[in-house]
């Protein structure tokens, strides 16, 4: 009898980056984002885009929408709910639940909203009248150390981002401060 080859440990940092990138990519595909910036080192990561940003005045069941989608992982699965399923909140609230701290900044033309979550719960909320020439979202977070069983590398994330760029060559995509280049047509 041979021993099974153990599966490599999950890289939760890479999973979280990919999950949050999908929202920025949806905004890119809708024509609202031109640039996405990703950083990752160990269990810390950030995603920033120049899109529309989350709606900051919207509420859902009496709770500010942005707070709701980052804290209600169970929302679409609870019985007795008559509101539409909020699939956006599943990924965002799951990433938030995996993080020891998650900071969200939503930039609008005339104001900025900054939220900090600790261990999945809202810790602080600051809404400032702060004019900006840039709009968009920045999520910066750290995976809970006890959940990341091995040191996360960046190779897996960079390879995935290169694949994203291959199918979205007009996207400006930065990884750890360096702009990634679309592969040339002859590259395999």
C-alpha positions as CSV (number, residue, x, y, z in Angstrom):
1,X,0.0,0.0,0.0
2,X,1.4,3.4,-0.9
3,X,0.9,6.6,1.0
4,X,-1.1,9.3,-0.6
5,X,0.7,12.4,-1.6
6,X,-0.5,15.1,0.7
7,X,-2.3,18.1,-0.8
8,X,-0.5,21.4,-0.6
9,X,-2.0,23.6,2.1
10,X,-4.5,26.1,1.0
11,X,-3.1,29.6,0.3
12,X,-5.9,31.6,1.8
13,X,-4.2,34.9,0.9
14,X,-4.3,33.9,-2.8
15,X,-7.9,32.7,-2.4
16,X,-8.9,36.0,-0.8
17,X,-7.1,38.1,-3.5
18,X,-8.9,36.1,-6.3
19,X,-12.3,36.5,-4.6
20,X,-12.0,40.2,-4.2
21,X,-10.4,40.7,-7.6
22,X,-13.6,39.2,-9.2
23,X,-15.6,42.2,-8.0
24,X,-13.0,44.7,-9.5
25,X,-13.0,42.6,-12.7
26,X,-16.8,42.8,-12.9
27,X,-16.5,46.6,-12.7
28,X,-13.8,46.5,-15.4
29,X,-16.0,44.5,-17.7
30,X,-18.9,46.9,-17.1
31,X,-16.6,49.8,-18.1
32,X,-16.2,51.4,-14.7
33,X,-12.6,50.4,-13.8
34,X,-9.4,51.0,-15.8
35,X,-6.8,50.2,-13.2
36,X,-6.5,47.5,-10.4
37,X,-3.6,47.4,-7.9
38,X,-2.9,44.3,-6.0
39,X,-0.3,43.7,-3.2
40,X,0.4,40.5,-1.3
41,X,3.0,39.5,1.2
42,X,2.5,36.6,3.6
43,X,-0.9,36.9,5.0
44,X,-1.4,40.6,4.2
45,X,-2.9,41.8,0.9
46,X,-4.7,44.7,-0.7
47,X,-6.9,45.3,-3.8
48,X,-7.6,48.8,-5.1
49,X,-9.5,49.9,-8.1
50,X,-10.6,53.1,-9.7
51,X,-14.2,52.2,-10.2
52,X,-17.5,53.5,-8.9
53,X,-17.0,52.2,-5.4
54,X,-19.8,50.7,-3.2
55,X,-22.9,52.7,-2.7
56,X,-22.4,54.5,0.6
57,X,-26.0,55.8,1.2
58,X,-27.8,52.5,0.5
59,X,-29.2,50.4,3.3
60,X,-30.2,46.8,3.5
61,X,-32.6,45.8,6.2
62,X,-31.8,49.0,8.1
63,X,-28.1,48.4,8.0
64,X,-25.7,50.4,5.8
65,X,-25.2,48.3,2.7
66,X,-21.4,48.3,2.9
67,X,-21.4,47.0,6.5
68,X,-24.1,44.5,5.6
69,X,-22.3,42.8,2.7
70,X,-19.0,42.5,4.7
71,X,-20.7,40.9,7.7
72,X,-23.7,38.8,6.6
73,X,-22.2,35.6,5.1
74,X,-25.4,33.8,5.9
75,X,-27.8,36.3,4.4
76,X,-28.9,34.6,1.2
77,X,-29.1,31.2,2.9
78,X,-31.4,32.1,5.9
79,X,-34.9,30.9,5.5
80,X,-37.8,33.4,5.6
81,X,-35.9,36.2,3.7
82,X,-37.9,37.9,1.1
83,X,-35.2,40.2,-0.1
84,X,-33.2,39.3,-3.2
85,X,-30.1,37.2,-2.7
86,X,-27.0,39.3,-2.3
87,X,-24.3,37.2,-3.9
88,X,-21.8,40.1,-3.7
89,X,-21.9,39.8,0.0
90,X,-21.1,36.1,0.1
91,X,-17.5,36.5,-1.1
92,X,-16.8,39.8,0.7
93,X,-18.2,38.6,4.0
94,X,-16.3,35.3,3.7
95,X,-13.0,37.1,3.1
96,X,-13.8,39.3,6.1
97,X,-14.5,36.3,8.3
98,X,-11.0,34.9,7.4
99,X,-9.2,38.1,8.3
100,X,-8.0,39.3,11.7
101,X,-8.4,42.8,10.3
102,X,-9.9,44.2,7.1
103,X,-9.9,47.9,6.2
104,X,-12.2,49.2,3.5
105,X,-12.0,52.6,1.9
106,X,-14.7,53.8,-0.6
107,X,-13.7,56.9,-2.5
108,X,-16.4,59.0,-4.1
109,X,-16.0,62.4,-5.8
110,X,-17.2,64.3,-2.7
111,X,-16.6,62.0,0.2
112,X,-14.7,59.0,1.5
113,X,-16.0,56.2,3.7
114,X,-13.5,54.2,5.8
115,X,-14.5,51.0,7.6
116,X,-12.3,48.8,9.8
117,X,-13.4,45.2,10.7
118,X,-11.7,43.1,13.3
119,X,-12.3,39.4,13.5
120,X,-15.2,39.8,11.1
121,X,-17.0,42.5,13.1
122,X,-17.3,46.2,12.4
123,X,-14.8,48.1,14.6
124,X,-14.9,51.6,13.3
125,X,-16.7,53.7,10.6
126,X,-15.6,57.1,9.4
127,X,-17.4,59.0,6.7
128,X,-15.6,62.2,5.7
129,X,-16.5,65.1,3.4
130,X,-13.3,64.8,1.4
131,X,-13.3,65.7,-2.3
132,X,-11.3,63.4,-4.4
133,X,-10.3,63.3,-8.1
134,X,-10.2,59.5,-7.8
135,X,-13.1,57.1,-7.1
136,X,-13.0,53.5,-6.2
137,X,-12.4,50.9,-3.5
138,X,-9.4,49.8,-1.5
139,X,-9.5,46.7,0.6
140,X,-6.5,45.9,2.8
141,X,-6.5,42.9,5.1
142,X,-4.6,40.2,6.8
143,X,-5.6,36.5,7.0
144,X,-5.9,35.3,10.6
145,X,-2.5,33.7,11.3
146,X,-4.0,30.6,12.8
147,X,-5.8,29.9,9.5
148,X,-2.8,30.1,7.2
149,X,-0.9,26.9,7.7
150,X,2.1,27.8,5.5
151,X,3.9,30.9,4.4
152,X,1.9,32.2,1.5
153,X,4.0,32.9,-1.7
154,X,3.2,35.4,-4.3
155,X,4.0,33.2,-7.4
156,X,0.5,31.7,-7.5
157,X,-1.1,35.2,-7.3
158,X,1.1,36.7,-10.0
159,X,0.5,33.8,-12.3
160,X,-3.3,34.1,-11.9
161,X,-3.1,37.9,-12.5
162,X,-1.1,37.3,-15.7
163,X,-3.9,35.0,-16.8
164,X,-6.4,37.8,-16.1
165,X,-4.3,40.3,-18.1
166,X,-4.1,37.8,-21.0
167,X,-7.9,38.0,-21.4
168,X,-8.2,41.7,-20.4
169,X,-5.3,43.4,-22.2
170,X,-6.7,46.9,-21.9
171,X,-6.7,46.6,-18.0
172,X,-3.9,48.4,-16.2
173,X,-2.9,45.8,-13.6
174,X,-0.3,46.3,-11.0
175,X,1.1,43.6,-8.6
176,X,3.3,44.7,-5.7
177,X,3.9,48.1,-7.3
178,X,5.0,46.8,-10.7
179,X,2.7,47.1,-13.7
180,X,2.1,43.7,-15.3
181,X,2.4,43.5,-19.1
182,X,0.0,41.7,-21.4
183,X,1.6,38.7,-23.1
184,X,2.7,39.2,-26.7
185,X,0.6,37.3,-29.3
186,X,3.5,34.9,-29.9
187,X,4.0,34.1,-26.2
188,X,2.9,30.7,-25.2
